Amino acid sequence: MGASTLDFAHAIGVSQDFAECFLAGDHDVDPDLAQRLGPFCHTSQRLWLELQHKHRSVTWS
């Protein structure tokens, strides 16, 4: 997208360290993060929670 992790962090209201962990796949999407990602990506909070659930199902199988 051409944005830095700092830009992304500011856009969703989290620290740069948190954003880097999330983008690296080291942090799950919880309801708070889903609420932040929804408007940023023009999607719903529910979409992010469902994606997280599907990810857990695939990685834990």
GROMACS elastic network, one bead per residue, 0.5 to 0.9 nm:
[ bonds ]
;  ai    aj funct       b0    kb
    1     4     6  0.87298   500
    3     6     6  0.80261   500
    3     7     6  0.59361   500
    3     8     6  0.66701   500
    4     7     6  0.50861   500
    4     8     6  0.63078   500
    4     9     6  0.85485   500
    5     9     6  0.59553   500
    5    10     6  0.85323   500
    5    16     6  0.62983   500
    5    17     6  0.87444   500
    5    19     6  0.64153   500
    5    20     6  0.64393   500
    5    23     6  0.84509   500
    6    10     6  0.61524   500
    6    11     6  0.85075   500
    6    15     6  0.78725   500
    6    16     6  0.52683   500
    6    17     6  0.87769   500
    6    19     6  0.77725   500
    6    20     6  0.86853   500
    7    10     6  0.52255   500
    7    11     6  0.61097   500
    7    12     6  0.88106   500
    7    16     6  0.84733   500
    8    11     6  0.50396   500
    8    12     6  0.63730   500
    8    13     6  0.84117   500
    8    14     6  0.85459   500
    8    16     6  0.80317   500
    8    19     6  0.71533   500
    9    12     6  0.54606   500
    9    13     6  0.58002   500
    9    14     6  0.50076   500
    9    15     6  0.56902   500
    9    16     6  0.52584   500
    9    17     6  0.84430   500
    9    18     6  0.77250   500
    9    19     6  0.54336   500
    9    20     6  0.83982   500
   10    14     6  0.62889   500
   10    15     6  0.73516   500
   10    16     6  0.77915   500
   11    14     6  0.80597   500
   11    36     6  0.87763   500
   11    40     6  0.71996   500
   12    19     6  0.88657   500
   12    33     6  0.83838   500
   12    36     6  0.53812   500
   12    37     6  0.65879   500
   12    39     6  0.86109   500
   12    40     6  0.66816   500
   13    36     6  0.74372   500
   14    17     6  0.83003   500
   14    18     6  0.63997   500
   14    19     6  0.66307   500
   14    33     6  0.89502   500
   14    36     6  0.89706   500
   15    18     6  0.52035   500
   15    19     6  0.62781   500
   15    20     6  0.86706   500
   16    20     6  0.60955   500
   16    21     6  0.86056   500
   17    20     6  0.51599   500
   17    21     6  0.62812   500
   17    22     6  0.86774   500
   18    21     6  0.51171   500
   18    22     6  0.61627   500
   18    23     6  0.85870   500
   18    27     6  0.80817   500
   19    22     6  0.50864   500
   19    23     6  0.60447   500
   19    24     6  0.84560   500
   19    27     6  0.89749   500
   20    23     6  0.51521   500
   20    24     6  0.60411   500
   20    25     6  0.86242   500
   20    26     6  0.85549   500
   21    24     6  0.51184   500
   21    25     6  0.63149   500
   21    26     6  0.50298   500
   21    27     6  0.59113   500
   22    25     6  0.51269   500
   22    26     6  0.55190   500
   22    28     6  0.71331   500
   22    29     6  0.81446   500
   23    26     6  0.74780   500
   23    27     6  0.80755   500
   24    27     6  0.79490   500
   25    28     6  0.73719   500
   27    30     6  0.87699   500
   28    33     6  0.86359   500
   28    52     6  0.68677   500
   29    32     6  0.79114   500
   29    33     6  0.56816   500
   29    34     6  0.60034   500
   29    48     6  0.68724   500
   29    49     6  0.64955   500
   29    51     6  0.85661   500
   29    52     6  0.59533   500
   29    53     6  0.89816   500
   30    33     6  0.53699   500
   30    34     6  0.60337   500
   30    35     6  0.85958   500
   30    48     6  0.85476   500
   30    49     6  0.69437   500
   30    52     6  0.82228   500
   31    35     6  0.61057   500
   31    36     6  0.87321   500
   31    45     6  0.74200   500
   31    46     6  0.86317   500
   31    48     6  0.85570   500
   31    49     6  0.69609   500
   32    35     6  0.51536   500
   32    36     6  0.65145   500
   32    37     6  0.88281   500
   32    45     6  0.88601   500
   33    36     6  0.50316   500
   33    37     6  0.60954   500
   33    38     6  0.85513   500
   33    45     6  0.84666   500
   33    48     6  0.85525   500
   34    37     6  0.50577   500
   34    38     6  0.59733   500
   34    44     6  0.79398   500
   34    46     6  0.73542   500
   34    47     6  0.80802   500
   34    48     6  0.53892   500
   34    49     6  0.63620   500
   35    38     6  0.55106   500
   35    39     6  0.73865   500
   35    44     6  0.77519   500
   35    45     6  0.50255   500
   35    46     6  0.85013   500
   35    48     6  0.84606   500
   36    39     6  0.63636   500
   36    40     6  0.67225   500
   36    45     6  0.78536   500
   37    40     6  0.50763   500
   37    41     6  0.59673   500
   37    42     6  0.81642   500
   37    43     6  0.77230   500
   37    44     6  0.81571   500
   37    45     6  0.71313   500
   37    48     6  0.75192   500
   38    41     6  0.54329   500
   38    42     6  0.57170   500
   38    46     6  0.82447   500
   38    47     6  0.78781   500
   38    48     6  0.72644   500
   39    43     6  0.61493   500
   39    44     6  0.71885   500
   39    45     6  0.81981   500
   40    43     6  0.77203   500
   41    44     6  0.84334   500
   43    46     6  0.84108   500
   43    47     6  0.68406   500
   43    48     6  0.81730   500
   44    47     6  0.53272   500
   44    48     6  0.70495   500
   45    48     6  0.54786   500
   45    49     6  0.65201   500
   45    50     6  0.87992   500
   46    49     6  0.50968   500
   46    50     6  0.60677   500
   46    51     6  0.85261   500
   47    50     6  0.51456   500
   47    51     6  0.61223   500
   47    52     6  0.86201   500
   48    51     6  0.50616   500
   48    52     6  0.61822   500
   48    53     6  0.86122   500
   49    52     6  0.50794   500
   49    53     6  0.62079   500
   49    54     6  0.86921   500
   50    54     6  0.61664   500
   50    55     6  0.85074   500
   51    54     6  0.50894   500
   51    55     6  0.60575   500
   51    56     6  0.86280   500
   52    55     6  0.50024   500
   52    56     6  0.62258   500
   52    57     6  0.86499   500
   53    56     6  0.52052   500
   53    57     6  0.62957   500
   53    58     6  0.88128   500
   54    57     6  0.50172   500
   54    58     6  0.62709   500
   54    59     6  0.86495   500
   55    58     6  0.52296   500
   55    59     6  0.60970   500
   55    60     6  0.83898   500
   56    59     6  0.52324   500
   56    60     6  0.57814   500
   56    61     6  0.82742   500
   57    60     6  0.54694   500
   57    61     6  0.60791   500
   58    61     6  0.55026   500
